[in-house]
């Protein structure tokens, strides 16, 4: 119902936390699918987050302009991101080398991937 309302409202941004709660690797709600695949023409932006990319339907990744990827631990999650496109396997395997620090990289639909960006703790 919410996704249908957003579709008719137009010019709306929605954030979905833990997208695996409303999508599986094989199913997605039809009205959410419409927002993801055709919403841009109606001024609709969909931002979603997940700690487990392996559990997401491929369209959630393939329709993304940018993917912000933090450290992945499970092999299935790493494989899903590697299958997505021009992502360097070394970035996926990079480990956090300092206490209280983390890294991420950004994958863009244009096929460019940033170098690792280090986030430092206190």
C-alpha positions in Angstrom: 0.0 0.0 0.0 2.8 2.4 0.9 4.6 1.8 -2.4 1.5 2.3 -4.4 0.8 5.6 -2.6 4.4 6.7 -3.4 3.8 5.8 -7.1 0.7 8.0 -7.3 2.2 10.8 -5.2 5.4 11.1 -7.4 8.4 13.2 -6.5 9.2 11.2 -3.3 12.2 9.6 -1.8 11.9 6.4 0.3 14.6 4.7 2.4 14.2 0.9 3.1 16.4 -0.4 5.9 17.2 -4.1 5.6 15.7 -4.6 2.2 15.9 -8.4 2.7 12.9 -8.0 5.0 10.7 -7.1 2.0 12.5 -8.9 -0.8 14.1 -12.3 -1.3 16.6 -13.3 -3.9 13.7 -14.6 -6.0 10.7 -12.4 -5.1 10.0 -8.7 -4.8 6.7 -6.9 -4.1 5.3 -5.8 -7.5 4.7 -2.2 -6.4 8.2 -1.9 -5.1 9.5 -3.4 -8.3 7.7 -0.6 -10.1 9.3 2.1 -7.9 12.8 0.6 -8.5 12.5 0.0 -12.3 10.3 2.9 -13.4 10.1 5.4 -10.5 12.9 7.6 -11.7 10.7 8.9 -14.5 8.1 10.0 -11.8 10.7 11.7 -9.6 10.9 8.8 -7.2 14.2 7.8 -5.5 14.6 4.5 -3.7 17.4 4.1 -1.2 17.8 0.7 0.4 20.2 -0.9 2.7 21.1 -4.5 3.5 23.8 -6.3 5.4 23.3 -9.4 3.2 23.4 -8.7 -0.5 23.0 -12.4 -1.3 19.4 -12.2 0.0 18.4 -9.4 -2.4 16.7 -9.8 -5.8 19.0 -8.9 -8.6 16.9 -5.9 -9.6 17.6 -4.1 -6.4 21.3 -4.1 -7.4 21.1 -3.8 -11.1 18.8 -0.8 -11.0 21.1 1.0 -8.5 23.0 4.1 -9.6 25.5 3.5 -6.8 26.3 0.7 -4.4 28.1 1.5 -1.2 29.8 -1.8 -0.1 31.3 -2.2 3.3 33.2 -5.3 4.5 31.5 -8.5 3.5 32.1 -11.6 5.5 30.0 -14.3 4.0 31.1 -16.0 0.8 27.6 -15.8 -0.7 27.5 -12.0 -0.2 30.9 -11.6 -1.8 29.9 -13.7 -4.8 26.7 -11.6 -5.3 28.7 -8.4 -5.4 31.3 -9.8 -7.7 28.6 -11.0 -10.1 27.2 -7.6 -10.2 29.8 -6.1 -12.5 33.3 -4.5 -12.7 34.2 -5.0 -9.0 37.8 -5.8 -8.1 37.9 -9.1 -6.1 40.7 -7.6 -4.0 38.3 -4.9 -2.7 35.9 -7.6 -1.7 38.6 -9.5 0.2 40.2 -6.5 1.9 40.2 -6.9 5.6 40.0 -4.1 8.2 43.6 -3.7 9.3 43.2 -1.4 12.2 41.2 -1.5 15.4 38.1 0.8 15.2 38.4 1.3 11.5 36.4 0.1 8.5 36.5 0.6 4.8 34.1 0.7 1.9 34.1 1.3 -1.8 31.5 2.8 -4.1 30.4 1.0 -7.3 28.8 3.2 -9.8 26.5 2.2 -12.6 28.9 3.7 -15.1 31.3 0.8 -14.2 33.7 2.8 -12.1 34.7 1.6 -8.6 36.4 3.9 -6.1 39.6 3.0 -4.2 38.9 1.9 -0.7 37.8 4.6 1.6 39.0 4.2 5.2 36.7 5.1 8.0 38.6 5.6 11.3 37.1 5.2 14.7 37.8 7.4 17.8 
